[in-house]
Amino acid sequence: MSDEKSNKPGAGSKKLGAVGEKLSAVEHIKQASNYLLEPIPQELVDGTDHFGKESLQLLKHHGTYQQDNRDDRSKEGKTYSFMVRTAVPGGILSSEQLLAEIDLGDDVGNSTLRITTRQGLQLHGVLKKDLKQTIRRINESKLTTIAACGDVKRNVMCSPCPYKGDPVYDQMQDLAERLAIHLTPRTTAYYELWLTDESTGEKRLAGGSNGQEIEPIYGPTYLPRKFKFGIALPGDNSADIYSQDVGLMAICEHWRIVGYNVLVGGGFGVTPSAKKTFPAVAQAMCFVSPTQAIDVATAIVKVQRDFGNRADRKVARMKYLIHNWGLDRFRQKVEEYYGAKLQDPRPIEVHGFNDGMGWQAQGDGQWFYGLNVENGRIKDEGSFRLKSALREICSTMAPPLRLTPHQSIIFCDLTEKDRPKLFEILRRHGVPLSEEISNARRWSMACPALPTCGLAITESERVLPGIIDQLEAELAKLDLKDEVFTFRMTGCPNGCARPYNSDIGLVGKTAGKYTIFLGGRVCGDRLNFIYKDLVPEEDVIPDLVNVFRHFKEAREPDESFGDFCHRQGAEKLLAACDSVAN
């Protein structure tokens, strides 16, 4: 509705200095890039193993980050490789597509594959010389890496369960796909770089807009910062919509979606040294009909495009624009861009989270099975051979698949007779069934952190399984092993595993030390608080055990761990738990 209005001369670039400050270096790089192209082509074939700083910023929009293995750094310097991320809207993909990604991990990566916290897939260890064939092969499987990273719409998340007896799930997942397509960058740079036939110079896949590099939604400099969408239900917030720039909560009547409450301004990235930064949960702004959803979402993107902070990337996310303006002023600007008044949000709150694990009826006579994948890592390691198990399942049974926001996988369209075969394959490969996983492990999540992430301060994925081992034993002693709570860990404050709305958040603060956050909840609509700062790794479990012991003694009937911590607050909790410890 607002394309013509927002694409008059200067739209998307005229207001870049609206904050009254000098533009950041990244803004100049995007402006000079000719729609995310230059200088990548020259550096792609220059014979080195890495890219320069300008290309590094642009490559993110194409779905790849330059990394190095920090365990292997030496006096001679760094050995570079690339993380390549595939966007999978709503986590929906085929067995054939997963097999293609697993093959890539073996052929050009580090022999593993990772399910991301945004329902995508991630390869690590790809060398620069293999980058083009990697991205091309992903596209040949009918998937893409474009906009999996960068200052654009990231992978659109959605509640993934394949409930066919409840049509609202299909309706949400259809919106996720349409929204992802609508907000994908339209530059032809992606096709020219990665999908061009090297012998003829002809494009193998069609793309762009009649050969012209134009961006009617983003403009020549795209967005000030990354932008995240999620779609969920009040009873199933598995897409964690309060953590998103834009969350769409489906409002249903008589087994159909009548509209969406639009939540805006979520985001978890924090820079501890910059007090102006903070995590935020999204706020309900308006209610829209299903036919309005994409146009209103587009208007929100354009407001952030034109008024978000392009001088300081630390405060460039939309949450800061809303914080500075206030929600009312922000809504008025969205209405101006949309071209009409918007309804107030419906008085409906989130009240559930379905992770989709275990054997469940789809509602159409078939079944699905949700398999817990610890921290999303698909690998063969010792007697645990998940990668080989998935190869066999996808090759012989070929079920449709869903990736979940908790980094796990759902096998769809199964019959009763498939159940023993599926379980036999998993057990034969040493893969525990979801029913055999503790609640502490099932509801835990970690970012990759060391050794590949350049921002990581501490360990995360590599140490969380051991931390959960310890916690499982202590919870069993306290007779609390059946408690359900989210436990999320990150190696830095950027919050990629969404630690700031979880029951327990563990965030790397300095080498070997973490900040412990408590008081969020499974539903994800509440920020947690700092319980203790600069806690050595070896003290994390003893500190948490003291809190769980106090929880057992002082909880109210049916009170969850997160609600208990929230009710107590940091000061009372510290006083009580220090007393317990002594």
N, C-alpha and C positions, 0 to 999 in steps of 0.2 A: 504493500500500500504506500510505502514511503520512498520507494526507489527513486522516482523522478524528483521528488522534493530534496532528497539527500544527495543526489548526484549532479546537482547544478555545478557550474565551474567553481572549483575550490573545495568542494565538499570532501571531507576526509583529510585535507591537507591545510586548508586555509586557517583552521582553528588549532593547528598544532601548537601554537604558542599561547593558547588560551590561559595557561597557568601563569603566564608572565615571566617565565624563566627560560634559560637556555635549554635547548633540546639535548637529550642524552646521546651518547655516541652511537647507541644502537639505532636510534631514530635516523641518524644521518646515513648509517649503513643501509637501512631498508630503503630510504629515499633514493639512494644512488644505485640500487641493485637492479633496476629495470624489472620490477615485479619478481623479486627473489631469485634472479638469475646470476648476475655478475657479482664477483669474479669467479664463481664456482667452476665454469667450464674449463678455464685455463688451468686452475689448480687441480682439477680432477685427473689431468693427464701430465702433470709436471714431473712425475717420477719420484716424488717424495712420499713419505708415509703419513703425512698430516696436512691440514689446511691452515691458512692464516686466520686472523681474528675476524675479518669481515665475513669470510665464508662460513666460519663456525656459527655465527649468529643466524645466517640465512639457512644453513643446512637443517636447523631445528624444524623449520616449517616443512621441510621435505621428509621429516620423520626420523632423523638420525642425529646423534650426539657423538662428538669425538671424545674418547676416553683413553686412559692408560691404566695398566694394572699396577696399582700402587705397591703391591707386594714385590714387584720386579724392578722397581726403580733402582738405578745405580748411578755411579759417578759419570758413566757414559751418557746418561740422560734417560728419557722415557721411551717406551715402546708403545706406539699408538695403535689403537683399534677403535671400532665404532659400535655403538649400541644402535640397533635398528628396530623401531617400534611400528607395529602394525595396528591401525585403527580398526576396531570391530564394533560397530554401533550396536549397543544392547548386548554385546557378547555373542551374537548369533553367527555360527559358522558351520561348515560341513566337516565330516571326517576327512575327506580328501584335502581340504584346506589345512587342517591341523597336521596331517601327514606331510604336506609340502613344507610347512614351517619346521617340523622336526627334522626333515631332510636337510633343510638349510642350516640348522644348528650343527648338524654333523659335517656338512660339506664346507661351510665357510665360517661357522661360529665356534664357540667353545664347547660344543657337544651338548649343551643344555638349551632349554627354552623356558621362558618365564611368563606366566599369566600375570598381568599387571593389576594394580588396584583400581584401574578404570576399565576393566574387562577387555583389554587388548592383549597383544603378544609382544614379547621383547626378545631379540637376539643380542647376544654379547660376543665380543671378540672378533667381529668382522673386520678384516683388513681393508685399507683404502682401495687396494687393487681389486677387491671383490665387491665393492660397494654397489657398483652399477648392476652387476648380475644379480646381486641379492635383491635389490629393489625391483628389478625387472621380474624376477621369478615370483616375488610376492604378488605383483600385479597380474602375472599370468595365471595365478590361482584365484583370480577375481577378488583379491583383497587389495588394500592400498596402505601406503605409509604417509601420504600427504595429510598434513594437519594433525598428525599424531602428537606433534610437539609444536612449539613456536607461539608467536603472538597472534593466535587465531583461535577459533573454536576447536577444542580438543575432542577426543572421542566422546560421543554422546552416550551416557550411561542410562540403563533402564533395568527395572526389576526383571530378572531373566527367566523365571520359572515358566515352563511351557504348559500352563493350565489351559487346556482347550475347552473345558466345561465352563470357564469364566471368560467370556469374550473380551473383557477389559484388558487382559494381558496382551492379547494380539493387537488391540487398538493402541496401547502404549508403545509396544515394540514397533508398530508401523510408524507412529509419530517419530520415534527415535531415528529410524532409517530416513524418513523424509527430511527431518531437521538436519541430519548429518549431510545429506546430499545438498540441501539448500545453502548451507553455510560453509561448504567446502570451497577453498580458494579456487578461482577460475583462471589463474595465470597458466600459460602454456609452458612456463619454465620447467615444471615438473616433468612434463612429457618430453621436452627437448633434452633434458639432462639424463633421464633414466630409461626412457622407453623408445628411444630412437634406434633404428636399425643402423648399426655402424658401417655396414657395407654399402648401403644405398642412401643413407641420410634421411630415409622416409620414416615417419612415425608408425610404429606398429599398432598403437592404440590411439583412438581418437580422443581429443581433449581440448580444453580451452574454449574460446568463444569465437568461432569462425577465424581462427588463427590470430586473433587480436588479444594482446595481454591486457585485459581490463578487469577491474575488480569493482563491480557495482555496489557491493556491500562493504568491502574493506577499504577501498581506496589504495593509493600507491604505497602507503606506509603501514597498512594493516592495523592491528590494535596496539594500544600501549603496552599490553601484557597478555599472558595467556588467559583463556576464557573457557569456563567449564559449565556443561549442562548435565542435568540428571532428571529422570522421570520416575515417579514412584506413586504408590498408593498410601493412604493413611494407615492401612494395616500391613503394609510391606514397604518399608523405607530402606530396602537393601541397597538402593542406589545412592543413599546418603545425601539426599537433596539439600539438606541444610548446609552442607560443606561446599556447595556449588555457587558459581556466579549467578546462575539462573537454575532454580529448581521448579519443576512442574509437578504439582501434586494432583493426581487425577481424582475428581469428584464424581462419584458414580450413583446412579439411580436406576433401579430395575435392570441390572446387569448390563448397563452401558455407561460410557463416560459422557457426562453432560457438560463437562468443562474442566478447567484446571485452575487451582490457586497458583499464582505465579510468585515464587519466592526469589528475592534478589539479594546479592551482597555477601554471600558466603565466601570463604577463602581462608586457608590455614597457613600460608607462608609467613614466616616471621624472621626478622634479623635482630638477634638479641642485643647487638650493640646500638641499634637504632630504636629508641623508645617510641618513635612515631609509628612503628609497625605493631600489628596485633592480629591474632586470629579472630574470625567472626563467623557466626552462624547467620544464614540468610533470614530475611524478614518477609512476611507475606505482604505483597504490594497490591495485587488485584486478582480478580477472577476473569477468566476468558473462556469463550466457547471453543470447542475443538477446531472450528474453522478459523478462529482468530489466532490460534496458538503460534503458528509460524510467523505471521506478520508482526505480532507483538514481540516475539523473541528477536526478530530482526531489528525492530525499532530499538530495543534495549541494547543490542550490539552496537548500533550506530550512535547512540548517545554516548556509550563508553568510548567508541572510536573518536568522537569529536571533542569530548570533554575530559576523558581520562588523563592522568598526569603523564606527559611524555618527557618531562625533565628529570625525574627521579624514579628509576625502576623499582626501588624499594617500596614506593607507595603508588604504584601504577595500576594495581588491581582495582576492579570496580568497587570493592568494599570501601576503599578510601574515598572515592567520589561520593558514595552514598553517605558515608560518615561526615564528610565536609559539607555536603548540601543539605542533608536530612532527607528522609524518605519521601515527604510530601513534594518537595521541589523536584526530586528525581522522577517521581511519578508524573508530575506535570510535564516535564521535558519528554518523557516517553510518550505521553498522550499527544504532544505536539508532533513528534516524529511519526507516530502511528496515524494521526489524523482524526482521532475521535476520543471521547471520554471513555474511561474504563470503569468497570464495576468494582466495588469493594470486594475483598476476598471473603469467601464463605467461612463461617466460624467452625472450622473443622481442624482438629489437631492430629498429628501422627500418633499411632498407638501400637505399632508392631513392626517387626523386621523378620523376614523369612529368608534364611540363607540357602534354602533349596536342597539341603543335604538329606541323604537317605533315599529309600525306595518309596515313591509317591505316585498316586493315581493322577493321570493327566486330565481325566474327565471325558475322554473320548474312547474309553475301552483299552487304552494303552497306558504305559507307565514311564516314569523317568527315574533316573538314579543320580543323585548328587554325590560326587566323590570329593572328599576333602583333600586338597593339595597344599601341603604345608608351605606357606609363604610363596605359593605359586610356582615353585621351581620344579620343572619337568626334567628329570635326570635319571641316569642309571649310576648307582653308587653302592658298591658292595652287593649285599643281598637285596637291597631296595632297588628295583628296576622298573620304575614308573614309566620311563620313556619306552621301554620294550613292551610293557603291558598295553600302553596306548597305541603303539604300532599294531599290535595284534587285534585289539578291539576295533580300531578304525579300519583295518584291512579286511577282517573277517565278518564283522557285524555292521560296520558303516553307519552307526546312528548319527542323526543330526546332533549338534552340540551347542551348548551354551557355556560361556565363561561368566563367572560370577564376580561381583564387586569385592568378595573376600578371597579372590585369587583361586577359586576352585573351579570344577568342571561338572557339567550336567550332561548325561547321556539321555537323549530323548527318544520317543516313539518305540519304546521297548514293549515286548510281550512277556507274559508270565514265564514262558519257556526260555526267554533270554536271561532271566535272573540267575539261574545256576551257572550258566556259561560265563556270564560277566564276572560273577564272584570267583569262579574257578581261575579265570585268567589273572585277576588281580592277586589272589592268594598265591598262585604259582610264581608270581614275580615279586613276592615279598611286599606287596602294597597293602597296608591295613585298610579295612573297610571303614566307612564313615561311622558306622555303629560302634567301632572299636576305638574311636578317637575320643579323648577326654574333652569335656566342655572347655577347659582352659585352652587346649590346643586348637579345637575347632573354631573358637571365636578370637584367635590371635592372628596377627598380621604384621609383617615387617617389610621395610623397603630394602633394596639391594645393599645400599651403603658400600662399605669397603669390600673388595679392593677396587671396584671399577668407578664408583661415583666420585667425581672430582670435588663435590661439596661435602662429602661425608667427614665427620669429625671423629665418630666412634663406629664400632661394629653395630650391625643390626641383624640382617638375615642370618649371618653365620653363627650368632650367639643366642638368638631367641629360642631355638629348639632346646638348647641346654638349660636356659632359664625356665622354660616350661616344664622340663623334666623335674627340676627342683620344686617348682610350684605345685605340680601334680602330687608329689609325695607329701608336701606339707598340707595341702588341702585335704588329702585322704586322712591324715592324722586328726584334722579338725572336724572331720565328717562334713566337709563342705564341697566335696568333689562334684556334686550335681548343680552347683550354682552356675548361672549363666551370666557372663560379663565379657565385655570386649577388652582385649589387651593388645595395644598397638605400639609398635616400636619403630623409631626412625633414627638414623645416624646423624641427623642434623635438624635444626629447627624448621626447615622448609615444609615438613609435615606431609610428605608424599603418601604415607600410609594412614593419614587422617588420625593422628594421635590426640587431637585437641578436643574431640567430642566423645572419646571412648571412656569406659569405666576406669581403665588404667591406661595411661599414656607414658611411654618411656622415650625421652628425647635426648639425643646426644648433645652435650653442652661443651665438653672439653675432653681431651684424650682420656679414655677409660672411665669417664664420669657422665652421669645422666641426671636430667630433671625428671622427677616422678610427678605425674599429674593424676589426680583422682577426681571423681564426682561427675563425669559425663554419664551417658547411659546408652544402652543398646539401640534405642530408637534414633539416636544421633542428633536430637534437636536442642542439645544443651552443651555449652562449653564446660570443660573441667577446670580445675584450679591447680596451682602449684602446691604440692604437698611438701616436697623436699627438693632442694637444688644441690647440684654437684655431688651426687651420690656415687661412690665407687661401684663398679659392676658387681663386686662380690658382696656388697651390702644391700643390693636391690631386693633380693628375696627375703632376707631377715626383716627389712623394713616393711615389706608388704605383708609378711606373715603376722607381724604385730597388729597391722590394721585389720586383717581378716579375723584374728583372734578377738579383737574388740568388737568387730561386726557380729560375730557369733554371740557374744555376750549381751550386746546392747541394741540389736536390730529390733524393729517393730515387726509384727506378723506379716509375712509375705513381702517384706521390704527387700528390694534388690540391693546388691553391693553398691552400685553407683548412686542410687537414691539415698542410701544410708550415708555415704561420704558427703553427698551434697547437703543433706540435712545437718550433719555435724559441722561441716565447714573445716577449713584448714587449722584454725587455732585450737578448737576443741579436740579435733582428731589428733593433732600433735601432742597436746597435753595428756590425753588419755593413753595414747600408744607409747609415749615415752615412759609413762607410769607402768604400763604392761611390761615393757622391755626391762625395766629396772626391778 
